[in-house]
Structure formats: C-alpha cells, structure tokens
Amino acid sequence: MESPKFEIPIRVIKEKAPSEKEPSPKVEKEKKWERFKETEKVSETTIPVSTVASLAEFKPLTEAEITKEIENILSENLEEIYQGLPQNLREQFRKKGDETVSEIKKVISKTKIVIYKILKLIKEWLRVVPGINKFFLEEEAKRKTAKILALVEKAKKKKL
C-alpha cells in the first residue's frame, strides 16, 4: 500500500522593487486632505438639509380640517349601513356621530392621548345601529381609532 502524497504549498514571497515602495505616512495624509478638500468644494454648492426644511412651507391642519378628517374617518365603510337605517335612527346616528367627533377632538387636543377613550367613543357611536355584529363593531372601531391616531401624528408633525 502506498502512502498518500501530500503537497505542501509553497508561498512565494515577492520582494518589492525599489520603485514600488509604499508611500510615506505624510504623503498619505496629504492625499486624504486633498480628497477632503474636493468633497468640501462639492458640499459648498449644495444647500444644507436644515435650510431646505425651513424653506418648505408646512401648513398646520386647522380645527375645521381636523374635524372634517375625523368625520371622513368615522363615516368610512358605513354608507350602506346608514342608508339601511330608518329615518329616526338616521337622525340619532348623525347626532351621536357629531357628539363623538367633538369628544374625540377634546381627547386628541390634550398632550397625553388616551387611546381606549377614543375606542370607547367609537364603539358607543356604532352601537346606535340595531343588530350590528359585535365582531364587525370591534374591528371597525379599532381601524378607525388607528386612522385617527395616524391623523394626530400627522397633525403634530406639521405643527413642529
């Protein structure tokens, strides 16, 4: 039986020619400084981000716009249900909706927003509809609450 043959890799160390010498640290620093100066020239022509942000006009949402947005969020996906209500329940539903909008505005105008209060207000408003599925009520209330919170975040960002 023959013994296995192993090849030992041989590293060839190549000596550098005198012309291939590494540049001195001082030369490297000068090159880096030159590159820095070049990038500095380019950045002088661009406008700083803070200036761009201040140039853009941010128009904060007015009270009427916030009210309109909340009304749109609350009325979303409820057209068929509203049309199916008798006239006396339509009036009650609309009144309760207006009260809910004003209460939600009070809740979101405070510094600390209590989410469960908004959720509770929306649930109470939707309970005006007779025979509404409780699972539908829960899901709609959650969706509408999330959209109202997104509206509040948007309004706060615009004020800043």
Buried (B, 14 or more C-beta within 10 A) or exposed (E): EEEEEEEEEEEEEEEEEEEEEEEEEEEEEEEEEEEEEEEEEEEEEEEEEEEEEEEEEEEEBEEEEBBEBBBEBBEEEBEEBBEEBEEEBBEBBBEBBBEBBEBBBEBBEEEEBEEEBBBBBBBBBBEBBEEEEEEEBEEBBEBBBBBBBEBBEEBEEEEE
